[in-house]
Amino acid sequence: RLTGIKVIISNYPGTTVEFLEGSMIIDNKKVKIIDAPGTYSLIPSDRAEEAAAHLLMREPTDLVINVVDATNLERNLYLTLQLKELTLPIVLDLNMIDVARERGIEIDTPDLEQALGIPVIPSVAVSGEGIKKLREHLPPN
């Protein structure tokens, strides 16, 4: 929704785990956005994670939007904690929050923000819910 790229992204057979690059205009300036799907750790267990770790540790980064599956938060927070150790600016995007709610999963966003020390934005990528709030956290140019 941020870049207009529409693909099925997952780390399982039949979907892409390649980096996707898009762009958007913020304050009349074109910014590059790189999507590194299927990354769960900066300690690489496959080529996708190795490439993501290399990118994050060696390229200048203004902001990391760590998009996680809200229905499987425990698995995804490991990467979030690793990103914090790199002292990169991070926003945690709790995608699929609608599915999490339907499954009875309650996530206390303010408590999670306080515990992690980073902004946490609930979202639903397919409907665009949360995108406006996410854009508010993009760095000014």
C-alpha positions as CSV (number, residue, x, y, z in Angstrom):
1,R,0.0,0.0,0.0
2,L,2.9,2.4,0.6
3,T,4.5,1.8,-2.9
4,G,1.7,0.3,-5.0
5,I,3.6,-3.0,-5.4
6,K,1.1,-5.9,-5.4
7,V,2.5,-9.4,-5.0
8,I,2.1,-12.4,-2.8
9,I,5.0,-12.5,-0.4
10,S,5.8,-15.3,2.0
11,N,8.6,-17.6,2.8
12,Y,7.1,-20.8,1.5
13,P,7.1,-22.6,-1.9
14,G,5.2,-20.7,-4.6
15,T,5.7,-17.2,-3.3
16,T,8.5,-14.7,-3.7
17,V,11.2,-14.1,-1.1
18,E,13.2,-11.8,-3.4
19,F,13.7,-8.2,-2.4
20,L,11.2,-5.8,-3.9
21,E,11.9,-2.2,-4.5
22,G,9.3,0.6,-4.8
23,S,9.2,4.3,-4.3
24,M,6.9,6.9,-3.0
25,I,6.8,10.7,-2.8
26,I,7.2,12.3,0.6
27,D,7.3,16.1,0.8
28,N,8.0,16.3,-3.0
29,K,11.0,14.0,-2.6
30,K,11.1,10.5,-4.1
31,V,12.2,7.9,-1.5
32,K,13.2,4.3,-2.1
33,I,11.5,1.5,-0.1
34,I,12.9,-2.0,-0.1
35,D,10.8,-5.0,1.0
36,A,12.7,-8.0,2.4
37,P,10.0,-10.7,2.8
38,G,10.6,-13.9,4.7
39,T,13.1,-12.4,7.0
40,Y,12.8,-13.6,10.6
41,S,16.3,-13.1,11.9
42,L,19.5,-11.2,11.2
43,I,21.3,-14.5,11.9
44,P,20.8,-15.9,8.4
45,S,19.3,-19.4,7.9
46,D,18.8,-18.9,4.1
47,R,19.8,-16.6,1.3
48,A,16.9,-14.2,1.8
49,E,17.8,-13.6,5.4
50,E,21.5,-13.3,4.5
51,A,20.7,-10.6,2.0
52,A,18.4,-8.7,4.4
53,A,21.0,-8.8,7.1
54,H,23.7,-7.5,4.7
55,L,21.5,-4.7,3.5
56,L,20.5,-3.5,7.0
57,M,24.0,-3.6,8.4
58,R,25.8,-2.0,5.5
59,E,23.4,0.4,3.7
60,P,22.3,3.8,5.1
61,T,18.8,3.4,6.5
62,D,16.5,6.2,7.5
63,L,13.7,3.9,8.8
64,V,12.9,0.2,9.2
65,I,9.3,-0.6,9.0
66,N,9.2,-4.0,10.6
67,V,6.0,-5.6,9.3
68,V,5.0,-8.6,11.4
69,D,2.1,-11.0,11.4
70,A,0.0,-10.1,14.4
71,T,-1.3,-13.6,14.6
72,N,2.2,-14.9,15.2
73,L,3.8,-12.2,17.2
74,E,6.2,-14.4,19.2
75,R,8.0,-15.6,16.1
76,N,8.3,-12.1,14.6
77,L,9.5,-10.2,17.7
78,Y,12.9,-11.9,17.6
79,L,13.8,-9.9,14.5
80,T,12.4,-6.7,16.0
81,L,14.7,-7.1,19.0
82,Q,17.7,-7.7,16.7
83,L,16.9,-4.6,14.8
84,K,16.8,-2.6,18.0
85,E,20.3,-3.8,18.8
86,L,21.5,-2.2,15.5
87,T,20.1,1.1,16.9
88,L,18.1,1.7,13.6
89,P,15.0,3.8,13.7
90,I,12.1,1.3,13.7
91,V,8.4,1.3,13.5
92,L,6.7,-2.0,14.2
93,D,3.7,-2.7,11.9
94,L,1.3,-5.3,13.3
95,N,-0.2,-6.5,10.0
96,M,-3.3,-8.8,9.9
97,I,-4.6,-7.3,13.2
98,D,-8.1,-8.1,12.0
99,V,-7.3,-11.8,11.7
100,A,-5.6,-11.7,15.1
101,R,-8.8,-10.1,16.7
102,E,-11.0,-12.7,15.0
103,R,-8.8,-15.4,16.6
104,G,-9.2,-13.8,20.0
105,I,-5.6,-12.6,20.1
106,E,-5.4,-9.4,22.1
107,I,-2.4,-7.2,21.6
108,D,-2.0,-4.2,24.0
109,T,-0.4,-1.8,21.6
110,P,0.5,0.9,24.2
111,D,2.1,-1.7,26.5
112,L,4.0,-3.2,23.5
113,E,5.2,0.3,22.5
114,Q,6.4,1.0,26.0
115,A,8.1,-2.3,26.4
116,L,9.9,-2.0,23.0
117,G,10.5,1.7,23.0
118,I,9.3,2.1,19.4
119,P,6.1,3.0,17.7
120,V,3.7,0.1,17.1
121,I,1.0,0.5,14.4
122,P,-1.8,-2.1,14.0
123,S,-2.7,-2.6,10.3
124,V,-4.6,-4.5,7.7
125,A,-2.6,-4.4,4.5
126,V,-5.4,-5.7,2.2
127,S,-7.8,-2.9,3.3
128,G,-5.3,-0.1,4.0
129,E,-6.2,0.1,7.7
130,G,-3.3,1.7,9.6
131,I,-1.4,3.0,6.5
132,K,-2.2,6.7,7.3
133,K,-0.9,6.3,10.8
134,L,2.2,4.5,9.5
135,R,2.9,7.3,7.1
136,E,2.9,9.7,10.0
137,H,6.1,8.0,11.3
138,L,8.0,8.3,8.0
139,P,11.1,10.5,8.5
140,P,10.9,14.1,7.2
141,N,13.1,15.0,4.3
